[in-house]
Amino acid sequence: MTRLFLVRHAQALRDSQADDVPLSELGQKQAALVGQRLGGEEIHLLLASPLIRARQTAETISSFVKAPVIEQPGLEELNWRVWYKRGHWPFDEARGRVDEIENLDQQQATLRQFQKKALGMLDQIYKEYRDQSLAITTHGNVIRSLLTGILGAGVTGFLSLEMANTGLSLVTVDQEGHAKIIFINDYCHLKPL
């Protein structure tokens, strides 16, 4: 069994002029708490997005799990900002209004491309690190693309899935290559904050 702990990076500094920013003071505390939580798990390796906030999160986790960090191209953030202007209705209205999402077919096609990329990355990681436990620090939209890809969910599912800073999800892949989602966006380790 291959286990993949998916970790959204901790909170980054807010800087509207830069996309690649370090962790905030709160983010450093969040990273330490998720590191403590994962410290009881057998983790062989950490893969991290090349962006600073994800690498810093992985390096902090590494100090607790005593596993090396490898920067993994392809885990960079996906820009979905335009989507946040659409489709945010109360839950009871969302299903009836999905047809009102502007350019739904185009957005669905874009989502499928990102899901295909995320699932391809999962397959590559599975083949390279079979039967190991990994922690992967990346970005919320990468994790959402991967999870909704496994679930076969569309735009509404993607928009409905929230990922907290240092939210932890677990995906296992069996010997036949079948992915199973064990849990999504668990952030109970942040209770001390």
N, C-alpha and C positions, 0 to 999 in steps of 0.2 A: 504494500500500500504506500502510495506517495501522498504526503500531507503538505498542503500549501496554506500557510497562515498569511492571509492578505491583510496588510496594515495600511490604512490611509495615513499619510504623513501627519505629524503633529502641527499645531497652529504655527503659521509663518508670520513674520512681520508684515504689516500692511504697508505696501508701497505701490502706489498706482503707476509709478514710472518703470517698474521692473517686474519681470515674470519670474526671475530666479532669485528668490530671497531666502535668507536663513530663518531659523526658528525664532519665535518670540520667547520671552521669559516664560510665559505660560506654556508654550510649545515644548520647551525643554523639560518642564515638569511632566507634561503629558507623555513625552517620549520615555522618561524614566519610569513612569507608572506602567506603561505597556511593556517595557523591558522587564520590570519586576514580575509582571503577570506571566510573560513568556519564559521567565527564568526557570520555571519548573518543567518546561517542555524540553524534549530532546530535539534540538534544532541543529542541523548539520551546517547550514549555510544561509546567509542573508543575501538576497538580490535586491538592489535598490535602483530606483530611477536616477538618472544622472543629475537631476535638479537638486540644488543644495538642501532644501527642506526635507526631501525624502532621504538623501544620503545621511544627513545629520540624525534623522530619526533612526535609521538603520544602525548607525555607529553607536548610538546610545543603547539600543536593544542588544547589540553585539557585546557590550560590556557586561550584560546580565546572562546571556546565553552562551558566551564564550565560543562564538562561531565567527568565521571571517565574513566580511562584506565584499560583495562583488557588484560593481556598477553594471547595470544591464540596460543597454540601449533598447528602445522600444517600449519602455515603461513610462515615458514622458507623458505629461498631462495632455488630455484631449480638450479642445476648446469648444464648449457647448453653450457659450454665453447667450447666443441668439435664442436658444430654446427657452431660457428662463423668462422670456417676454411672453411666452405662450403657454397655454395648457395648465396654468395654475388656478384651479378652481377647487372649491370644497369637494371632498371625496364623493359625496352623494351626487354631485353634479358631473363629475369627471367622465364617467362612462357615457352619459348621454350627450356630452359635448365634444367627444373626441373628433368627430367629423369637422368641428369648427377650427381645429388647429390649422393655422395657415401653412400651406405647402406640406401637408401631412405625408403625402407619398414621397416627396423629396427628403423629408426628415427621416422617414422610415428607411429609405435607401441608405442615407448617411449612417444611421444607427446600425444597419446590417453590416456596413463596411467596417465600422469600428468593432462590432461584435466579432466579425470574422478575423480581424487583426488580433483581438484579445484572445480568442480561442486558438488561433495559430500560435500565439506566444505560449499559451498554456500547454499545447501539444509539444512545442519545442522544449520547454522546461521539463515536462514529464519525461521526454525521451532522454534528455541529458542527465537528469537527476532522479531517475527512477528509484523507487523504494527508499527515498530519503525524506526528511522533514525540512521544509524551507520556510523562512519568513520572507515575504516579498513586500517591501515598502514602496508604495507608489501613490497614485492620486485617485481621488474619489471617482472621477469619471472613467478611469481605466478599470477600476474594480466594478463599477456599475455596468460597464460594457461587458465585462467577463461574466458576471453573475446573470445578467439578463440574457446573454448569449446562451449560457447553459440552460436557462429556463425557457428560452424561445420567446421571451417577452418583447413587446413592441415599445413604441414611444411612450405610451401612458405608463407602462411598467417602469421604464427607465426614469421618467420624471418623478415617479412615486417612491423611488428607492433613495433613501438618504444615507449618506456616509459621514459619520462624525469624525473629527480629528482623532486619530489613533483608534478609530473603530476597527474592530477585529472580525474578520470573516474566515471561515475554514472550509476549504474544498479538499476532498480526497479524490484520488484517481486510483482505480483498482488495476489489477494485472492485465485486464483486457482493454484498459484505456478509457473506462467509463468514469466521468466526473460526477461527483455527488456533492451537493452543498450541505454542510453539517450545521453551520449557523452563519448569520449575517449581522454585521455592524454591532457587535457586542462591545460596549464601552463601560462595563461595570467597574473596570479598574480606575475610572476617573472619579469615582465617588468621593475620594479624599479632597478633591478640588472643589 
